[in-house]
Every structure is written in C-alpha cells, then in structure tokens.
Amino acid sequence: MHRSKGFVTGVVLAVLLGLGDLSTPLTSDGEHPPMAVGIACAVLGLITLAGVALAWTGRRGGVAAIVVTRVLSALTALPAFVADGVPGVIMVVAAVGIALNAAAIVLVTTTLRRPALSPAA
C-alpha cells in the first residue's frame, strides 16, 4: 500500500480523533453527551487506533476499521442537533467532529483505489 501525503494526513487525523474519542467519557458531564454515548465513543476510539496500526503496516482491513469507526463516531454526534437543551458550544464541537471524521475517511480511502490497468499492447 502506498503511503501518500493524503493517506498519512488521514491517518494522523484518525489518530487524533481516536484519542479524542477515548477521552469522551472523561470530559462528559454525563448529560452532554450521555455516558453511554461517551463509552461507545471510547470503544470506537480504541478500534480506530487498532485500525491505524494495521493500516500503517499496509493491511486494508485497518483502513476498513478506520472508515467504519469514523462513520459510527460521526453518527454518535448527530443527536446533538435534535436533542433538547444541548448547549450551542456542544453543537459546534459536534459539527467540527463530523467534518473532521469525513476528512479522515476521504483521506485514508484514497489508498483503497487500485491502479488502472494499462491496455494490452
């Protein structure tokens, strides 16, 4: 697997997001986000970090783990926009988190593209 600048940037972003997810239960007040969501985020962060280790060694399964966990992590932020009483600052953090997760997904999936086959001469 080729480690392009985009891939490396995506992996670094995934590491930072995974570490951020790990800290969610510690930074939660138990209500924003609920502790169950915070624990789910921490588990997703651990799986992301394991996926990063695998992806860095060239395993496609690691990239898949990053993509799946980042999608699920972004989905855990969506209730912030529809739940009552969520502070505006939490909504901004959720929106930024969703955008960063999308960026990480796009950047790491560039390595999954197979090179085009050249026509037979």
PyMOL commands that set and color helices and strands:
alter all, ss='L'
color gray80, all
select helices_A, chain A and resi 5-27+35-56+60-81+88-112
alter helices_A, ss='H'
color red, helices_A
deselect
rebuild
show_as cartoon
